[in-house]
Amino acid sequence: MRLEGKRLKRTRLIQKGRYVVAVDVELVVPPEDPSEACYESETIEFLRKVERRAARGDLDWLRKVGKVFQLVGS
């Protein structure tokens, strides 16, 4: 279901395991409450999928949807 309102593009960072993935997502500012932008359900599911794939270390898929950074020890 598509929400009505102004759409904004933002980059989200998802950290899981040894990886941080930067993905571009869309936020919606609903006209009835413009004080806070929100995510559509499809975007939330996509972010959860990125988190699950990062936990499994699925680098090929992660590189297709965003920028992947690997955490290193100090």
TAFEN-V499849 format. One record per run of one state. SS is the DSSP state (alpha for helix, beta for strand, coil for the rest). FROM is the first residue (numbers start at 0). TO is the last residue. If there is no record, write none. Layout:
ss/from/to
SS/FROM/TO
SS/FROM/TO
This chain:
ss/from/to
coil/0/4
beta/5/15
coil/16/17
beta/18/28
coil/29/36
beta/37/37
coil/38/39
alpha/40/55
coil/56/57
alpha/58/64
coil/65/65
beta/66/69
coil/70/73
